[in-house]
Amino acid sequence: MFIYTVTVTIKKDIEEEWVSWMNDVHLDQVMAAGYFSYRKLYKILIPSQTGDEVSFVVHYFTESLELYEEYAKKEASRLQAEHTKKFPGKFKAARSVMMEVI
């Protein structure tokens, strides 16, 4: 199992709108692309963010590294651009891919 992880830090003033949009639009669009078997969205509680930010992590699960690479090549840029257009200047994102070991 491989996990594509996206950590997103957003401004607290858009938290409700962002979570709603992720749940109602973005996560479904990523899943509809057909490269991942399921996904989970988490809010980071500890360590807590200071100031006006809050962080979330999305895990997208896939059966092979090749499926992730195909997603990255064919779909990722478009979907990331939609996120940027929806929340310009209101977030930071970091991405990684992990492999299940045990």
PELINSUL-V526085 format. One record per backbone hydrogen bond with DSSP energy under -1.0 kcal/mol. CO is the residue of the C=O (numbers start at 0). NH is the residue of the N-H. E is the energy in kcal/mol with one decimal. If there is no record, write none. Layout:
{{CO | NH | E} {CO | NH | E}}
This chain:
{{0 | 99 | -3.1} {1 | 61 | -2.9} {2 | 97 | -2.9} {3 | 59 | -2.6} {4 | 95 | -2.2} {5 | 57 | -2.6} {6 | 93 | -2.2} {7 | 55 | -2.7} {8 | 91 | -2.1} {9 | 53 | -2.1} {10 | 13 | -1.8} {11 | 14 | -1.4} {13 | 17 | -3.3} {14 | 18 | -2.8} {15 | 19 | -2.1} {16 | 20 | -2.6} {17 | 21 | -2.9} {18 | 22 | -2.5} {19 | 23 | -2.9} {20 | 24 | -2.5} {20 | 25 | -1.6} {21 | 26 | -2.4} {24 | 28 | -2.0} {25 | 29 | -2.4} {26 | 30 | -2.3} {27 | 31 | -2.4} {30 | 33 | -1.6} {37 | 60 | -2.9} {39 | 58 | -2.7} {41 | 56 | -2.5} {51 | 11 | -3.1} {53 | 9 | -2.9} {54 | 43 | -2.5} {55 | 7 | -2.7} {56 | 41 | -3.0} {57 | 5 | -2.4} {58 | 39 | -2.1} {59 | 3 | -2.8} {60 | 36 | -3.0} {61 | 1 | -2.9} {63 | 67 | -1.5} {64 | 68 | -2.7} {65 | 69 | -2.3} {66 | 70 | -2.3} {67 | 71 | -3.0} {68 | 72 | -2.0} {69 | 73 | -2.6} {70 | 74 | -2.9} {70 | 75 | -2.0} {74 | 78 | -2.1} {75 | 79 | -2.9} {76 | 80 | -2.2} {77 | 81 | -1.8} {78 | 82 | -1.7} {79 | 83 | -2.4} {80 | 84 | -2.5} {81 | 85 | -2.0} {82 | 86 | -2.1} {86 | 89 | -1.7} {89 | 10 | -1.6} {91 | 8 | -2.8} {93 | 6 | -3.0} {95 | 4 | -3.1} {97 | 2 | -2.7}}
